[in-house]
Amino acid sequence: MLAETREGESDSAQLKGHRRQVEDEPTPALVAGSVANDFMPFALNAGRYADFLPNATAIRLDRGEGHFVYLDECSLPVEAMGVPICTDRPAVMRGEVHQRLGTAIVDFFGRQLKK
């Protein structure tokens, strides 16, 4: 059974309403995601958002980058659900990933602001 939410609308009806709002959204979006995400597959996370937003550009990090590669470089021995927050997979250089993403973000905004 669907949970009832505001004014008697079901969760399903609210999601459909949100989908219509997003589909009508003309604002360009840049969505970055890791193919090797430690917690959720790209297709169900960043890929889903990129497919859902009509004016989205997707950046697929596909060189082994994990979930925490977007955070600043660090050296603490801290984990989340067994995944190291500060230690990336062997071939991943977090600083280089940040540089690649930074360039892609600047290029994206440069293209969008010229329109």
N, C-alpha and C positions, 0 to 999 in steps of 0.2 A: 504494500500500500504506500502511496506517495504521501510524504509529509505535507501538511497544510501550512501555508505561509501567509504573508500579509493578505488581508482582505479575501481569504478563502482560496487564493490561487495556489495551485500545486507547484511543486518544484519544477516539474516538467514544463508547465505553462510559463513560468518565469524564465526558464532557460531559453525557450523559444522566443520570448520577448527580447531577451538580451541578444540573442543571435540576430534578430532583425535589426536591432540598434547598431550592432557591430558591422553588419553587412552594408548598412547605409553610411558608414563612417568613411569619409573621403581622405582622412589624414594618413599620410604615408607612415609606415612603421618599419623599424629595423629590428629583427628578431635574431638573436644569436643563441646557438645551442651546441652542446657537445654530443656528437654521435655516440661516444663511449661514456655517456653520463653514468655515474655510479648508482643512481637511484631510479631513474626513469628513462626509458628509451626516447631518443630524439623524436620519433614519430608521434609519441603520446605527450610530448612536452613542447619544446620549441617548434618542432615541425607542425604540430597541431595548431598552435597559435598562428604561425605563418600562413597555413592553409586557410584558417578561419578569417583572418583579416584581409580584406579585399586589396589593399594597397601595401602589402607587406613584402619586404625583401628579407630573405633568410640567409644567414651566415651559418654554415655547417662546419663546425670544428671537427675535422675527421682524421686528426693525427694522434689520437690517443688521449686527447684532453679530457679530463674528468669533470666532475661537478664543481669542484672548488677552484678550478684554474682561474676563475674570474676575480678571485680575491687577491689582495696584495701579497707579494712574496713574504714569506715568514719562515720561521724555523722551530716553532713550538711543537712539541710532540703531542698534539691534540688530535683526537678522532671524533667523528660523528657517525654513529651507527657502524663502527668498525672501519671507516674510510678516513685516512689521514687528511687533515685539512691543509697542512703546509707542505706535504710531500706529494709530488706528482709522479706519474708513471715515468719509467726510465728515459724515454726519448723526448719527453715534454719539457720545454724550457718556458716557465711561466712568464718571464719577462718578455720573451719573443712573442708569445701568444698575445700579451697585452699590447705590444707594438703593432702586430698585425690587426688586432681588433681596433686599436686607436686609429690606424690609417683607414680602415673600412668605415668607421663611424664618421670620421672627418669627410671622407669622400661622399658618403651617403648624404650628409647634411649639405655639403657643397652642391650636389646635384639638386636636392630638394629646394634649396633656397634660391637657385637660379630660375626656378619655374615661376 
